[in-house]
Amino acid sequence: MRNDVRVRKLVGKRGWSWRIAPSIVKPVLFATVKRDWRDTEKIPATGGCIVVSNHVTKIDPLTIAHCLYDHGRLARYLAKDGLFRVKGLGGFLTDAGQIPVARMTVGAVGAFDAAVEAVRAGECVVVYPEGTITRDPDHWPMRGKSGAARIALATGAPVVPIGHWGEQQVLAPYAKRPDLFPRKRVSMLVGDPVPLDDLIGQPVTNQTINEATDRIMASITELVEELRGETAPMERFNPRAAGVQEIGNPNKPRRDDA
């Protein structure tokens, strides 16, 4: 394992958004974050793939996209549909190839179809299997949802786990004001593809979906454990069982779309 910040040649066609965003985001991250990127050679250089990761704060999509971009891949996220309705931002996200998803509604099926199509077309689709920022009190990966597993079983593409840690020191979950200085260390560890070969080609049942989801979350959790030097709880946090709202800011008494 080593710190790897070598830049690969970019794969894929860039629209205007991908030409503008790196020139803005990368200097900000360089100025405020110390990169600790490890085993990034495991990011597939070409071909369709599904990147799965833990979700600790609102800015980690930027750090993961930065890592993927510098290793030759354009990240296509499954992003909540509300972002696409924000004036100015919606057009940017659409040009960048991001995929809107109406969380916890029947409209999420359209996002699944778009993600499968993107992976089959050779693109890198990033999925947060938890579906939102973790509700675990200690920021461990919580119970996963089935989206990443379904995309993997439908496409047979490699599922590449990335564990990361440190962004929550820059911006605490659901905080509005970042703590930029001194620079914070953000660690990112890329794992081997999640072993799903024995499930690919089998009938897609609740059993196979749940097994694939469990393997995905276990792979992510092992990476986060290595970065933190700690052991995660034996049982992953379940927001529904704990009576915690599954989307939006859990610190607010009412449900929002944050």
C-alpha positions in Angstrom: 0.0 0.0 0.0 1.3 3.4 -0.9 0.4 7.0 -1.4 -0.3 7.4 -5.1 -1.1 10.8 -6.6 0.1 10.1 -10.1 -2.1 11.5 -12.8 -3.5 9.2 -15.6 -4.6 10.3 -19.0 -8.3 11.1 -18.9 -10.7 8.7 -20.5 -14.1 9.8 -21.9 -15.6 12.9 -23.6 -15.7 16.0 -21.5 -18.5 18.6 -21.8 -18.1 22.2 -20.8 -18.8 21.4 -17.2 -15.8 19.0 -16.9 -13.6 21.7 -18.5 -14.6 24.3 -15.9 -15.1 22.3 -12.7 -11.5 20.9 -12.3 -10.0 24.4 -12.7 -12.1 25.6 -9.8 -12.4 22.6 -7.5 -8.9 21.2 -7.7 -7.0 24.4 -6.5 -9.5 24.7 -3.6 -8.9 21.1 -2.5 -5.1 21.4 -3.0 -5.2 24.5 -0.7 -7.3 23.0 2.0 -6.8 19.2 2.0 -3.7 17.0 2.4 -4.2 14.0 0.1 -3.5 10.5 1.4 -4.5 8.4 -1.6 -3.6 4.7 -1.5 -3.8 1.8 -3.9 -5.3 4.0 -6.6 -3.9 1.8 -9.3 -6.9 -0.5 -8.6 -9.2 2.1 -10.2 -9.9 0.6 -13.7 -8.2 2.6 -16.4 -11.0 1.9 -18.9 -14.3 0.1 -19.2 -17.5 0.3 -17.4 -17.3 0.1 -13.6 -19.2 0.8 -10.5 -17.4 2.7 -7.7 -18.9 2.3 -4.3 -18.0 4.3 -1.2 -19.0 5.4 2.3 -20.6 8.8 2.7 -19.6 11.0 5.6 -20.3 14.6 4.6 -21.5 16.7 1.7 -18.1 17.4 0.3 -16.9 13.8 -0.2 -18.4 13.6 -3.7 -15.8 16.3 -4.6 -12.8 14.5 -3.1 -13.8 11.1 -4.7 -14.4 12.8 -8.1 -11.0 14.5 -7.7 -9.3 11.2 -7.1 -11.1 9.5 -10.0 -10.4 12.4 -12.3 -6.7 12.4 -11.6 -6.7 8.7 -12.3 -8.3 9.0 -15.7 -12.0 8.6 -14.9 -15.0 11.0 -15.1 -17.3 10.3 -12.2 -21.0 9.9 -12.9 -22.9 10.1 -9.7 -26.4 9.0 -8.8 -27.5 12.4 -7.3 -30.7 13.4 -5.6 -33.1 14.9 -8.1 -33.6 18.1 -6.0 -30.1 19.3 -7.0 -31.2 19.3 -10.7 -33.9 21.8 -9.8 -31.5 24.3 -8.4 -31.1 27.2 -10.8 -27.8 27.1 -12.6 -26.7 23.9 -10.9 -29.1 21.6 -12.8 -27.7 22.4 -16.2 -24.2 21.9 -14.9 -25.0 18.5 -13.5 -26.8 17.4 -16.6 -23.8 18.4 -18.8 -21.5 16.6 -16.4 -23.5 13.4 -17.0 -24.8 13.1 -13.5 -27.9 10.9 -13.0 -30.9 12.3 -11.1 -32.6 9.9 -8.7 -35.8 10.4 -6.8 -34.9 8.7 -3.6 -37.4 6.4 -2.0 -39.9 6.7 -4.8 -40.9 4.6 -7.9 -39.0 7.2 -9.9 -35.7 5.7 -8.8 -36.2 3.0 -11.4 -35.3 5.5 -14.1 -32.1 6.3 -12.4 -31.3 2.6 -12.2 -31.9 2.2 -16.0 -29.7 5.2 -16.7 -26.9 3.9 -14.5 -27.0 0.5 -16.2 -26.9 2.1 -19.6 -23.9 4.3 -18.5 -21.9 1.3 -17.2 -22.6 -0.7 -20.3 -21.4 2.2 -22.3 -18.0 2.0 -20.5 -18.5 4.8 -18.0 -17.6 5.0 -14.3 -20.7 5.3 -12.2 -20.3 6.2 -8.5 -22.9 5.0 -6.0 -23.2 5.6 -2.3 -24.8 2.3 -1.2 -26.0 3.9 2.0 -28.1 6.3 0.0 -27.3 9.3 2.1 -24.8 10.6 4.6 -24.3 7.9 7.3 -26.5 8.2 10.4 -24.2 6.1 12.5 -23.2 8.1 15.6 -19.5 7.4 15.0 -19.7 7.9 11.2 -19.2 4.2 10.3 -20.8 2.9 7.1 -24.4 2.0 7.9 -26.8 -0.5 6.4 -26.7 -0.4 2.6 -29.4 -0.1 0.0 -29.7 -2.4 -3.0 -29.0 0.0 -5.9 -25.3 -0.7 -6.4 -25.9 -4.4 -6.1 -28.7 -4.3 -8.7 -26.5 -2.4 -11.2 -23.7 -4.8 -10.7 -25.9 -7.9 -11.2 -27.4 -6.3 -14.3 -24.1 -5.4 -15.9 -21.5 -7.8 -14.6 -19.1 -4.8 -14.3 -16.5 -4.7 -11.6 -17.6 -3.1 -8.3 -14.6 -1.1 -7.0 -14.9 -0.1 -3.3 -13.3 3.1 -2.0 -13.1 3.8 1.7 -12.3 7.4 2.8 -11.9 9.3 6.0 -11.2 12.9 7.0 -13.6 15.1 5.0 -15.9 15.4 8.0 -13.1 17.4 9.7 -13.4 19.9 6.8 -17.2 20.0 6.9 -19.1 18.2 9.6 -22.2 16.4 8.4 -24.9 18.9 7.5 -22.8 21.8 8.8 -23.0 25.0 6.7 -19.6 26.4 7.5 -16.4 24.5 6.6 -13.2 24.5 8.8 -10.6 25.0 6.1 -7.5 25.8 8.0 -5.2 24.3 9.0 -5.3 21.8 6.1 -7.0 18.5 7.0 -5.7 15.1 5.9 -8.2 13.2 3.7 -7.3 9.5 3.3 -8.7 7.4 0.5 -8.1 3.7 0.1 -9.1 1.7 -3.0 -9.9 -1.9 -2.6 -10.0 -5.0 -4.8 -13.2 -5.5 -6.8 -16.0 -6.9 -4.6 -16.2 -10.7 -5.3 -19.6 -11.1 -7.0 -18.7 -13.5 -9.8 -20.7 -16.4 -8.2 -23.8 -14.2 -8.2 -23.6 -12.8 -11.7 -25.9 -14.7 -14.1 -28.0 -16.1 -11.3 -31.7 -15.2 -11.1 -31.9 -11.8 -9.5 -33.8 -12.5 -6.3 -34.0 -10.7 -3.0 -31.5 -13.3 -1.7 -28.9 -12.5 -4.4 -29.4 -8.8 -4.1 -29.1 -8.9 -0.3 -26.0 -11.0 -0.5 -24.3 -8.7 -3.1 -25.3 -5.7 -1.0 -23.8 -7.2 2.2 -20.5 -8.0 0.3 -20.3 -4.4 -1.0 -20.9 -2.9 2.4 -18.4 -5.3 4.1 -15.7 -4.4 1.5 -16.2 -0.6 2.1 -16.3 -1.1 5.9 -13.0 -3.1 5.9 -11.3 -0.2 4.0 -12.6 2.4 6.5 -11.5 0.2 9.4 -8.0 0.2 7.9 -7.9 3.9 7.5 -9.2 4.6 10.9 -7.2 1.9 12.7 -10.4 0.9 14.5 -13.0 -1.9 14.4 -16.5 -1.1 13.1 -19.5 -2.2 15.1 -20.5 -5.9 14.5 -24.0 -4.7 13.3 -24.3 -1.9 10.8 -26.5 1.0 11.9 -30.1 0.8 10.6 -31.8 4.2 10.6 -35.3 2.7 10.3 -34.8 0.4 13.2 -33.3 3.3 15.2 -36.2 5.6 14.4 -34.0 8.0 12.5 -35.3 9.6 9.3 -33.5 8.0 6.3 -33.0 11.1 4.1 -32.6 14.8 4.9 -31.0 16.4 7.9 -31.6 14.0 10.9 -30.9 16.9 13.3 -34.0 18.7 12.1 -37.5 17.8 13.5 -39.0 18.0 10.0 -38.0 16.1 6.9 -36.2 18.2 4.3 -34.5 17.4 1.0 -30.9 18.2 2.2 
